Amino acid sequence: MLKTLESLSRTSRRVVCGLALTGLLVAGAKSCQKTQWAAVVSSDPGKRQGPSNAPVTLVEYSDFQCPVCKNAQEPLKEILARYPGKILLIFKHFPLTRVHRWALAASIAAECAKDQGKFWPYHDLLYERQDAWSKSEKAPEEFLAFARELGLDPESFDRCRTNPLAEAAVRSDEASGDARGVDATPTFFLNEYRLVSGGQFRREAARLVEVELRKTGWKPNP
């Protein structure tokens, strides 16, 4: 019998990527669980999209090498386009280093792209080409090639990747996820609701966004 999510140890839970295609989400997770966490969360301006006063704050904890995280990007972009100006998206790194060899290096590379104002284009490129670099023996070289492709200064980018501050920024995101009880990727916090996996996000996010918007007097277009 599958263990429920609640019964898994912290160590074993941290190696689960999106509860990938298992029965764990149905068997053990609390669907659209309300959490104790308020919508407000500290964030880096370079890893945010949307107005700071948006009625819905969506915090995403993600791993660039996680296939389920990659698949979640499509419904995520759809929901942002569907409710323009209504959602503040905040990205948080949560690399599952026990199972994903290049996850930490990819997050550090994205942080270094952020320092040159290109976090989101770099973020998109990492997911778009995940199938290739995640299987490569030379992923760090590919990360540098991505930086060049996006017009980043390669020398500054390379120096940044060896700067302890870049990894510290990733670890800070990871620690905030640990404090919130994140144990799988992707995990989303939509105001006070927790959504785990791209599948649950696809099924439930739009409904929950509208629940939150209606609290402000918003009405859907007829």
N, C-alpha and C positions, 0 to 999 in steps of 0.2 A: 504494500500500500504506500502511496506517495505521502511523504510528510507534508504537513501544511506549512505555509510560509512562516507562520508564527512559531513553529517548533524548530525551525532550522537554526543552527548556531550562527553567530555573526560571521565566523570565518567561512562557513560553507555558503552562506547567503551571498557574500561578496563576490563569489565566482559565478553567479548567475547573471547571464546577459539577457535582460528583458523577460526572464522566465521563459526562455525561448521555446515556443511551440509545445510546452508541457501543460499538464493539467493543473499545475500549481496555482495559477491565478484563479481558476474557477474553484479549486478545492479549498484554498486557504486564505486568499487575499480578501479583504473587505472591499467590495466594489464601490468605487467613488467615495472612499472613506473620508469623512470629515476629520481634520487633524487639529491639534492644539496650536498649529503654527499660523500666525497672522500673515496676511499677504505681504506686508512690508518686509523686505530683506535687503541687507547691504549688497551692493553690486558695483561692478566696475562699469563706468559709462561706455567703455569700448566693447562691452559684451551685452549691450541692451539694444532693443529695438522697440520703438513706440513711445508715446508720450508718457512722461513720468507721472502725470495725474490721471492716467487711464483707470477706468473703474475695475478692470480685470488685470491682475498681475499673474503672469504665467512663468513659473520658474522651472527650467528644464535641467535635470542632472543627466549628463550624457557622456558616453565613451565613444571616441571617434572610430575605434576598431570594432565596435559592436554592430553586427549586421541588423539587429532589431532597431537600434538607434538610427541607422541609415534609413530603414524603411519608414520610420516615424516622421522623417522630414517632409514627406509629401503631405500627409494630413495636417502637419503643423503649419506649413505654408498656406494650405487651403484655409485654415481657420483664421490666420492673420489677414488674408485677403478678404475673407467674408465679413469681418468686423473691423474695417479700417479705423484706426484712431481709438479703438476701444480696448486694446490689449497692450500691455507692456510685457515684452518677452525678456527674460533674464536667463542667460546661459551660465551653467555651472559645470565645471569639469568633474567627472567622476570615473577616472580610468580604472578598469578592472585588471590590474597588473598581474594577477595570478593566472589569468587565462589569455590575456592579450599582450603579446610580446612588445608591440610598438605603441600601446595606448598612451603611456606616459610621455613618450617622445613626441607623439602627435599633438598632445595637449600643450606641451611646452612650445612646440613649433607654432601652434595657433596663438599662444600668448605673445610670441615674438612678432607674429604678423600684426597682432593688435597694437603693439608698440609703434608700428608704422601706419596705423589707421586702416588696416585691411583684415581685421578679424573675421568679419562675415564672409567676404569672398574666399578667404582661406578655409574657413569652416565648411563652406559649400564644396570647395574643391576636395577636401579630405573625404567627405562623404561620397561625392561623385566617383572618386577613383579608389575607394576603399578596397574593392576586390583585388586591385593590382598591388598597392603598396603593403597591404596587410599580409600578403604572401611573399613579399620580397625579402631577400637577405640584406638589401641595401636601402631600406626605407628612409633612414636619415638623409641619404643623398637625394632621394626623391622629394623629401620635404624641402630641401634647399632648391631643387628644380622648380617646385611649386612657387616658392618665394620669387624666383626670377621671373616666372611666367606672369605673376601678378604685378611685376614692376617694383618689387621691394629691393632695398639695398642689400645685396647678398652678404657683404662683410658685416654690416650691423646685425643682420639676421643671425648669422653664424655666431657672432660674439654673444648675442642674447641667449642663444641656446645653451651656452655653458655658464651663464650667469645664474647663481643660486636663486636670485630673486624670481626668475621665470618659473622654476620648479616650485618655489614657495607660494606663488600665486595659485598654481594648480592644487597644491596640498591644502591651501586655505579653503578653496571650493570643496574639496573632498571632505575636509573636516566639518564644514557646515552641513554637508549631506549626511555624514555620520551622526551629527547632532540632531538631525531631523528624522533619523531612522531610515534613511535611504539604504536599500539592500539589493537593488537590481537596477539595471539601466534598460531603457530610459525610465526615469521617474519624473512626473510632472506634479507641481503644486499649482492648482488653479484657484487662486484665493485660498480658501480654507480646505479645498478638496485635494486629495491625493489620487493620481491616476498612474498606474504602473503598466508599462508596455505600450507600444504603438497601437496595438489592437484596441485596448481599452480607451486610449486617447481618441482613436478614430470613432469609436462607438458613442462616447459620452461627452466629449469636450464641447461640441456645439450646444448641446442641451444645457450644460452647466454654465457656459458663457451667457446664454440667454437668461438663465435663472438669476445670475448676478446682475446683468444689465437691467432687468425688470425692477430690481431694487432701486434703481436710479430714475425710474419713470420711462425708461426706453421702451419703445414698442416696435415689433418687427414690421417691415414694409408689407402692406396688404398684397 
